[in-house]
Amino acid sequence: MGKDVSRVLEEALQLRPNERARIAAELLASLDDKEEDVASAWATEIARRAADAIADPDDEEDWRMALSEIQQDVLAR
């Protein structure tokens, strides 16, 4: 943990239980927002891929090439 994170945690642990619970709930909710963004992005990508497959069923791509492209995309983020 970085110094800032340790300091924030130390200060948060000094709060009353109901205040700590509120902070914990807010932090957990913030993670859910990110998960929803990821789920939405995947749904969009799946729809795009399905439309591509329906539009051109003879267009086959080697899975190794597809994996390489995905890895490049993820690493570029």
Biopython code that builds the backbone (N, CA, C, O; Angstrom):
import numpy as np
from Bio.PDB.StructureBuilder import StructureBuilder

atoms = [
    (1, "MET", "N", (0.847, -1.187, 0.000)),
    (1, "MET", "CA", (0.000, 0.000, 0.000)),
    (1, "MET", "C", (0.883, 1.238, 0.000)),
    (1, "MET", "O", (1.926, 1.282, 0.652)),
    (2, "GLY", "N", (0.440, 2.238, -0.746)),
    (2, "GLY", "CA", (1.160, 3.488, -0.755)),
    (2, "GLY", "C", (0.901, 4.260, 0.531)),
    (2, "GLY", "O", (0.010, 3.919, 1.309)),
    (3, "LYS", "N", (1.693, 5.303, 0.739)),
    (3, "LYS", "CA", (1.557, 6.104, 1.956)),
    (3, "LYS", "C", (0.177, 6.735, 2.065)),
    (3, "LYS", "O", (-0.422, 6.751, 3.140)),
    (4, "ASP", "N", (-0.328, 7.256, 0.948)),
    (4, "ASP", "CA", (-1.652, 7.886, 0.974)),
    (4, "ASP", "C", (-2.738, 6.882, 1.340)),
    (4, "ASP", "O", (-3.628, 7.183, 2.136)),
    (5, "VAL", "N", (-2.664, 5.702, 0.764)),
    (5, "VAL", "CA", (-3.666, 4.674, 1.041)),
    (5, "VAL", "C", (-3.591, 4.256, 2.505)),
    (5, "VAL", "O", (-4.618, 4.117, 3.170)),
    (6, "SER", "N", (-2.387, 4.059, 3.000)),
    (6, "SER", "CA", (-2.219, 3.682, 4.408)),
    (6, "SER", "C", (-2.760, 4.755, 5.336)),
    (6, "SER", "O", (-3.392, 4.445, 6.347)),
    (7, "ARG", "N", (-2.515, 6.018, 4.998)),
    (7, "ARG", "CA", (-2.996, 7.123, 5.828)),
    (7, "ARG", "C", (-4.520, 7.178, 5.823)),
    (7, "ARG", "O", (-5.143, 7.345, 6.872)),
    (8, "VAL", "N", (-5.115, 7.037, 4.647)),
    (8, "VAL", "CA", (-6.578, 7.067, 4.541)),
    (8, "VAL", "C", (-7.179, 5.904, 5.330)),
    (8, "VAL", "O", (-8.158, 6.085, 6.054)),
    (9, "LEU", "N", (-6.599, 4.718, 5.192)),
    (9, "LEU", "CA", (-7.088, 3.552, 5.914)),
    (9, "LEU", "C", (-6.980, 3.761, 7.420)),
    (9, "LEU", "O", (-7.917, 3.471, 8.165)),
    (10, "GLU", "N", (-5.851, 4.256, 7.853)),
    (10, "GLU", "CA", (-5.641, 4.505, 9.285)),
    (10, "GLU", "C", (-6.682, 5.498, 9.816)),
    (10, "GLU", "O", (-7.238, 5.296, 10.896)),
    (11, "GLU", "N", (-6.942, 6.556, 9.068)),
    (11, "GLU", "CA", (-7.945, 7.540, 9.483)),
    (11, "GLU", "C", (-9.348, 6.935, 9.465)),
    (11, "GLU", "O", (-10.148, 7.190, 10.366)),
    (12, "ALA", "N", (-9.645, 6.137, 8.441)),
    (12, "ALA", "CA", (-10.969, 5.531, 8.346)),
    (12, "ALA", "C", (-11.222, 4.578, 9.510)),
    (12, "ALA", "O", (-12.347, 4.492, 10.003)),
    (13, "LEU", "N", (-10.210, 3.877, 9.945)),
    (13, "LEU", "CA", (-10.371, 2.936, 11.051)),
    (13, "LEU", "C", (-10.648, 3.634, 12.383)),
    (13, "LEU", "O", (-11.074, 2.990, 13.343)),
    (14, "GLN", "N", (-10.411, 4.927, 12.447)),
    (14, "GLN", "CA", (-10.686, 5.694, 13.658)),
    (14, "GLN", "C", (-12.150, 6.164, 13.718)),
    (14, "GLN", "O", (-12.598, 6.665, 14.749)),
    (15, "LEU", "N", (-12.884, 6.005, 12.625)),
    (15, "LEU", "CA", (-14.275, 6.452, 12.572)),
    (15, "LEU", "C", (-15.180, 5.499, 13.346)),
    (15, "LEU", "O", (-14.807, 4.373, 13.675)),
    (16, "ARG", "N", (-16.380, 5.996, 13.620)),
    (16, "ARG", "CA", (-17.388, 5.151, 14.271)),
    (16, "ARG", "C", (-17.805, 4.041, 13.307)),
    (16, "ARG", "O", (-17.680, 4.196, 12.093)),
    (17, "PRO", "N", (-18.296, 2.926, 13.840)),
    (17, "PRO", "CA", (-18.670, 1.793, 12.977)),
    (17, "PRO", "C", (-19.644, 2.163, 11.861)),
    (17, "PRO", "O", (-19.476, 1.705, 10.731)),
    (18, "ASN", "N", (-20.654, 2.978, 12.148)),
    (18, "ASN", "CA", (-21.608, 3.332, 11.094)),
    (18, "ASN", "C", (-20.950, 4.173, 9.994)),
    (18, "ASN", "O", (-21.325, 4.066, 8.826)),
    (19, "GLU", "N", (-19.979, 5.002, 10.359)),
    (19, "GLU", "CA", (-19.258, 5.794, 9.352)),
    (19, "GLU", "C", (-18.368, 4.891, 8.502)),
    (19, "GLU", "O", (-18.278, 5.058, 7.286)),
    (20, "ARG", "N", (-17.707, 3.926, 9.161)),
    (20, "ARG", "CA", (-16.872, 2.971, 8.413)),
    (20, "ARG", "C", (-17.732, 2.139, 7.470)),
    (20, "ARG", "O", (-17.337, 1.867, 6.336)),
    (21, "ALA", "N", (-18.914, 1.736, 7.943)),
    (21, "ALA", "CA", (-19.821, 0.957, 7.096)),
    (21, "ALA", "C", (-20.241, 1.757, 5.875)),
    (21, "ALA", "O", (-20.314, 1.219, 4.770)),
    (22, "ARG", "N", (-20.515, 3.034, 6.072)),
    (22, "ARG", "CA", (-20.918, 3.879, 4.930)),
    (22, "ARG", "C", (-19.789, 3.978, 3.912)),
    (22, "ARG", "O", (-20.022, 3.869, 2.708)),
    (23, "ILE", "N", (-18.571, 4.182, 4.392)),
    (23, "ILE", "CA", (-17.420, 4.271, 3.482)),
    (23, "ILE", "C", (-17.236, 2.943, 2.747)),
    (23, "ILE", "O", (-17.009, 2.919, 1.537)),
    (24, "ALA", "N", (-17.336, 1.845, 3.487)),
    (24, "ALA", "CA", (-17.179, 0.526, 2.860)),
    (24, "ALA", "C", (-18.234, 0.313, 1.777)),
    (24, "ALA", "O", (-17.932, -0.187, 0.694)),
    (25, "ALA", "N", (-19.469, 0.696, 2.079)),
    (25, "ALA", "CA", (-20.544, 0.529, 1.097)),
    (25, "ALA", "C", (-20.281, 1.365, -0.148)),
    (25, "ALA", "O", (-20.486, 0.896, -1.268)),
    (26, "GLU", "N", (-19.833, 2.591, 0.040)),
    (26, "GLU", "CA", (-19.539, 3.464, -1.106)),
    (26, "GLU", "C", (-18.389, 2.902, -1.947)),
    (26, "GLU", "O", (-18.438, 2.937, -3.176)),
    (27, "LEU", "N", (-17.369, 2.390, -1.284)),
    (27, "LEU", "CA", (-16.244, 1.809, -2.025)),
    (27, "LEU", "C", (-16.685, 0.582, -2.817)),
    (27, "LEU", "O", (-16.315, 0.421, -3.980)),
    (28, "LEU", "N", (-17.471, -0.275, -2.188)),
    (28, "LEU", "CA", (-17.977, -1.454, -2.902)),
    (28, "LEU", "C", (-18.879, -1.070, -4.063)),
    (28, "LEU", "O", (-18.816, -1.684, -5.128)),
    (29, "ALA", "N", (-19.712, -0.065, -3.865)),
    (29, "ALA", "CA", (-20.593, 0.395, -4.947)),
    (29, "ALA", "C", (-19.777, 0.924, -6.115)),
    (29, "ALA", "O", (-20.155, 0.746, -7.273)),
    (30, "SER", "N", (-18.659, 1.575, -5.813)),
    (30, "SER", "CA", (-17.832, 2.112, -6.900)),
    (30, "SER", "C", (-17.239, 0.991, -7.734)),
    (30, "SER", "O", (-17.005, 1.176, -8.929)),
    (31, "LEU", "N", (-16.990, -0.163, -7.138)),
    (31, "LEU", "CA", (-16.499, -1.316, -7.902)),
    (31, "LEU", "C", (-17.594, -1.879, -8.785)),
    (31, "LEU", "O", (-17.329, -2.300, -9.911)),
    (32, "ASP", "N", (-18.822, -1.892, -8.288)),
    (32, "ASP", "CA", (-19.948, -2.384, -9.088)),
    (32, "ASP", "C", (-20.131, -1.549, -10.337)),
    (32, "ASP", "O", (-20.454, -2.089, -11.395)),
    (33, "ASP", "N", (-19.929, -0.233, -10.240)),
    (33, "ASP", "CA", (-20.048, 0.639, -11.416)),
    (33, "ASP", "C", (-19.072, 0.211, -12.494)),
    (33, "ASP", "O", (-19.424, 0.177, -13.673)),
    (34, "LYS", "N", (-17.867, -0.112, -12.108)),
    (34, "LYS", "CA", (-16.853, -0.534, -13.081)),
    (34, "LYS", "C", (-17.245, -1.872, -13.705)),
    (34, "LYS", "O", (-17.063, -2.080, -14.904)),
    (35, "GLU", "N", (-17.785, -2.776, -12.886)),
    (35, "GLU", "CA", (-18.198, -4.072, -13.407)),
    (35, "GLU", "C", (-19.331, -3.913, -14.410)),
    (35, "GLU", "O", (-19.381, -4.634, -15.406)),
    (36, "GLU", "N", (-20.245, -2.973, -14.155)),
    (36, "GLU", "CA", (-21.330, -2.728, -15.100)),
    (36, "GLU", "C", (-20.786, -2.187, -16.412)),
    (36, "GLU", "O", (-21.274, -2.548, -17.483)),
    (37, "ASP", "N", (-19.766, -1.312, -16.336)),
    (37, "ASP", "CA", (-19.148, -0.785, -17.544)),
    (37, "ASP", "C", (-18.510, -1.916, -18.356)),
    (37, "ASP", "O", (-18.618, -1.955, -19.581)),
    (38, "VAL", "N", (-17.857, -2.818, -17.661)),
    (38, "VAL", "CA", (-17.211, -3.946, -18.334)),
    (38, "VAL", "C", (-18.268, -4.849, -18.966)),
    (38, "VAL", "O", (-18.121, -5.269, -20.114)),
    (39, "ALA", "N", (-19.323, -5.144, -18.226)),
    (39, "ALA", "CA", (-20.387, -5.993, -18.762)),
    (39, "ALA", "C", (-21.025, -5.354, -19.978)),
    (39, "ALA", "O", (-21.321, -6.040, -20.956)),
    (40, "SER", "N", (-21.240, -4.056, -19.929)),
    (40, "SER", "CA", (-21.828, -3.345, -21.058)),
    (40, "SER", "C", (-20.898, -3.382, -22.272)),
    (40, "SER", "O", (-21.345, -3.578, -23.402)),
    (41, "ALA", "N", (-19.611, -3.192, -22.028)),
    (41, "ALA", "CA", (-18.640, -3.233, -23.126)),
    (41, "ALA", "C", (-18.602, -4.621, -23.768)),
    (41, "ALA", "O", (-18.519, -4.743, -24.990)),
    (42, "TRP", "N", (-18.663, -5.665, -22.939)),
    (42, "TRP", "CA", (-18.670, -7.025, -23.477)),
    (42, "TRP", "C", (-19.938, -7.286, -24.276)),
    (42, "TRP", "O", (-19.882, -7.904, -25.340)),
    (43, "ALA", "N", (-21.064, -6.829, -23.785)),
    (43, "ALA", "CA", (-22.328, -7.034, -24.510)),
    (43, "ALA", "C", (-22.264, -6.371, -25.876)),
    (43, "ALA", "O", (-22.713, -6.943, -26.869)),
    (44, "THR", "N", (-21.713, -5.178, -25.931)),
    (44, "THR", "CA", (-21.556, -4.463, -27.200)),
    (44, "THR", "C", (-20.637, -5.225, -28.142)),
    (44, "THR", "O", (-20.927, -5.365, -29.330)),
    (45, "GLU", "N", (-19.517, -5.718, -27.597)),
    (45, "GLU", "CA", (-18.561, -6.461, -28.422)),
    (45, "GLU", "C", (-19.160, -7.769, -28.932)),
    (45, "GLU", "O", (-18.947, -8.137, -30.087)),
    (46, "ILE", "N", (-19.896, -8.463, -28.097)),
    (46, "ILE", "CA", (-20.535, -9.718, -28.516)),
    (46, "ILE", "C", (-21.550, -9.460, -29.625)),
    (46, "ILE", "O", (-21.619, -10.207, -30.601)),
    (47, "ALA", "N", (-22.332, -8.400, -29.468)),
    (47, "ALA", "CA", (-23.310, -8.047, -30.505)),
    (47, "ALA", "C", (-22.606, -7.722, -31.819)),
    (47, "ALA", "O", (-23.063, -8.127, -32.888)),
    (48, "ARG", "N", (-21.504, -6.997, -31.741)),
    (48, "ARG", "CA", (-20.742, -6.644, -32.943)),
    (48, "ARG", "C", (-20.204, -7.895, -33.626)),
    (48, "ARG", "O", (-20.295, -8.040, -34.845)),
    (49, "ARG", "N", (-19.643, -8.792, -32.829)),
    (49, "ARG", "CA", (-19.091, -10.026, -33.401)),
    (49, "ARG", "C", (-20.183, -10.900, -34.015)),
    (49, "ARG", "O", (-19.994, -11.483, -35.082)),
    (50, "ALA", "N", (-21.312, -10.985, -33.344)),
    (50, "ALA", "CA", (-22.421, -11.780, -33.876)),
    (50, "ALA", "C", (-22.893, -11.194, -35.200)),
    (50, "ALA", "O", (-23.142, -11.935, -36.152)),
    (51, "ALA", "N", (-23.019, -9.875, -35.268)),
    (51, "ALA", "CA", (-23.447, -9.227, -36.517)),
    (51, "ALA", "C", (-22.434, -9.484, -37.626)),
    (51, "ALA", "O", (-22.819, -9.736, -38.768)),
    (52, "ASP", "N", (-21.140, -9.422, -37.303)),
    (52, "ASP", "CA", (-20.104, -9.709, -38.294)),
    (52, "ASP", "C", (-20.206, -11.145, -38.794)),
    (52, "ASP", "O", (-20.086, -11.396, -39.993)),
    (53, "ALA", "N", (-20.427, -12.090, -37.878)),
    (53, "ALA", "CA", (-20.516, -13.502, -38.261)),
    (53, "ALA", "C", (-21.732, -13.763, -39.132)),
    (53, "ALA", "O", (-21.663, -14.548, -40.077)),
    (54, "ILE", "N", (-22.841, -13.111, -38.823)),
    (54, "ILE", "CA", (-24.059, -13.281, -39.623)),
    (54, "ILE", "C", (-23.885, -12.657, -41.000)),
    (54, "ILE", "O", (-24.330, -13.219, -42.001)),
    (55, "ALA", "N", (-23.236, -11.494, -41.052)),
    (55, "ALA", "CA", (-23.060, -10.784, -42.316)),
    (55, "ALA", "C", (-22.129, -11.525, -43.271)),
    (55, "ALA", "O", (-22.329, -11.494, -44.485)),
    (56, "ASP", "N", (-21.110, -12.192, -42.723)),
    (56, "ASP", "CA", (-20.136, -12.877, -43.574)),
    (56, "ASP", "C", (-19.718, -14.189, -42.921)),
    (56, "ASP", "O", (-18.643, -14.265, -42.325)),
    (57, "PRO", "N", (-20.557, -15.230, -43.025)),
    (57, "PRO", "CA", (-20.274, -16.497, -42.346)),
    (57, "PRO", "C", (-19.031, -17.217, -42.868)),
    (57, "PRO", "O", (-18.499, -18.097, -42.191)),
    (58, "ASP", "N", (-18.567, -16.855, -44.059)),
    (58, "ASP", "CA", (-17.383, -17.503, -44.622)),
    (58, "ASP", "C", (-16.079, -16.840, -44.199)),
    (58, "ASP", "O", (-14.998, -17.330, -44.524)),
    (59, "ASP", "N", (-16.175, -15.735, -43.480)),
    (59, "ASP", "CA", (-14.985, -15.013, -43.021)),
    (59, "ASP", "C", (-14.466, -15.675, -41.749)),
    (59, "ASP", "O", (-14.991, -15.441, -40.660)),
    (60, "GLU", "N", (-13.453, -16.486, -41.892)),
    (60, "GLU", "CA", (-12.881, -17.183, -40.750)),
    (60, "GLU", "C", (-11.518, -16.600, -40.439)),
    (60, "GLU", "O", (-10.730, -16.301, -41.336)),
    (61, "GLU", "N", (-11.257, -16.445, -39.158)),
    (61, "GLU", "CA", (-9.968, -15.932, -38.726)),
    (61, "GLU", "C", (-9.337, -16.951, -37.794)),
    (61, "GLU", "O", (-10.002, -17.494, -36.912)),
    (62, "ASP", "N", (-8.068, -17.205, -37.988)),
    (62, "ASP", "CA", (-7.352, -18.130, -37.124)),
    (62, "ASP", "C", (-7.400, -17.616, -35.685)),
    (62, "ASP", "O", (-7.170, -16.431, -35.446)),
    (63, "TRP", "N", (-7.693, -18.482, -34.739)),
    (63, "TRP", "CA", (-7.843, -18.062, -33.345)),
    (63, "TRP", "C", (-6.553, -17.481, -32.788)),
    (63, "TRP", "O", (-6.593, -16.638, -31.891)),
    (64, "ARG", "N", (-5.417, -17.915, -33.301)),
    (64, "ARG", "CA", (-4.145, -17.363, -32.816)),
    (64, "ARG", "C", (-4.004, -15.894, -33.206)),
    (64, "ARG", "O", (-3.499, -15.083, -32.430)),
    (65, "MET", "N", (-4.450, -15.561, -34.406)),
    (65, "MET", "CA", (-4.412, -14.173, -34.861)),
    (65, "MET", "C", (-5.379, -13.330, -34.032)),
    (65, "MET", "O", (-5.051, -12.217, -33.622)),
    (66, "ALA", "N", (-6.562, -13.866, -33.792)),
    (66, "ALA", "CA", (-7.550, -13.147, -32.983)),
    (66, "ALA", "C", (-7.017, -12.906, -31.578)),
    (66, "ALA", "O", (-7.155, -11.807, -31.042)),
    (67, "LEU", "N", (-6.409, -13.926, -30.978)),
    (67, "LEU", "CA", (-5.850, -13.789, -29.632)),
    (67, "LEU", "C", (-4.757, -12.729, -29.613)),
    (67, "LEU", "O", (-4.693, -11.918, -28.690)),
    (68, "SER", "N", (-3.915, -12.733, -30.609)),
    (68, "SER", "CA", (-2.844, -11.739, -30.697)),
    (68, "SER", "C", (-3.406, -10.323, -30.767)),
    (68, "SER", "O", (-2.900, -9.419, -30.103)),
    (69, "GLU", "N", (-4.454, -10.129, -31.569)),
    (69, "GLU", "CA", (-5.073, -8.809, -31.682)),
    (69, "GLU", "C", (-5.704, -8.371, -30.365)),
    (69, "GLU", "O", (-5.605, -7.206, -29.980)),
    (70, "ILE", "N", (-6.347, -9.300, -29.685)),
    (70, "ILE", "CA", (-6.962, -8.979, -28.396)),
    (70, "ILE", "C", (-5.892, -8.606, -27.378)),
    (70, "ILE", "O", (-6.049, -7.636, -26.636)),
    (71, "GLN", "N", (-4.805, -9.371, -27.340)),
    (71, "GLN", "CA", (-3.733, -9.056, -26.403)),
    (71, "GLN", "C", (-3.132, -7.684, -26.682)),
    (71, "GLN", "O", (-2.857, -6.932, -25.748)),
    (72, "GLN", "N", (-2.927, -7.353, -27.931)),
    (72, "GLN", "CA", (-2.391, -6.033, -28.287)),
    (72, "GLN", "C", (-3.336, -4.935, -27.846)),
    (72, "GLN", "O", (-2.904, -3.910, -27.319)),
    (73, "ASP", "N", (-4.632, -5.149, -28.060)),
    (73, "ASP", "CA", (-5.639, -4.161, -27.669)),
    (73, "ASP", "C", (-5.641, -3.961, -26.152)),
    (73, "ASP", "O", (-5.673, -2.829, -25.670)),
    (74, "VAL", "N", (-5.608, -5.054, -25.413)),
    (74, "VAL", "CA", (-5.647, -4.964, -23.952)),
    (74, "VAL", "C", (-4.375, -4.308, -23.424)),
    (74, "VAL", "O", (-4.444, -3.462, -22.532)),
    (75, "LEU", "N", (-3.234, -4.678, -23.954)),
    (75, "LEU", "CA", (-1.975, -4.109, -23.492)),
    (75, "LEU", "C", (-1.831, -2.636, -23.849)),
    (75, "LEU", "O", (-1.060, -1.918, -23.213)),
    (76, "ALA", "N", (-2.563, -2.181, -24.858)),
    (76, "ALA", "CA", (-2.491, -0.774, -25.268)),
    (76, "ALA", "C", (-3.312, 0.135, -24.347)),
    (76, "ALA", "O", (-3.195, 1.357, -24.425)),
    (77, "ARG", "N", (-4.128, -0.443, -23.489)),
    (77, "ARG", "CA", (-4.996, 0.352, -22.596)),
    (77, "ARG", "C", (-4.223, 0.921, -21.446)),
    (77, "ARG", "O", (-4.793, 1.612, -20.602)),
]
sb = StructureBuilder()
sb.init_structure("model")
sb.init_model(0)
sb.init_chain("A")
sb.init_seg("    ")
for serial, (resi, resn, name, xyz) in enumerate(atoms, 1):
    if name == "N":
        sb.init_residue(resn, " ", resi, " ")
    sb.init_atom(name, np.array(xyz, "f"), 0.0, 1.0, " ", f" {name:<3s}", serial, name[0])
structure = sb.get_structure()
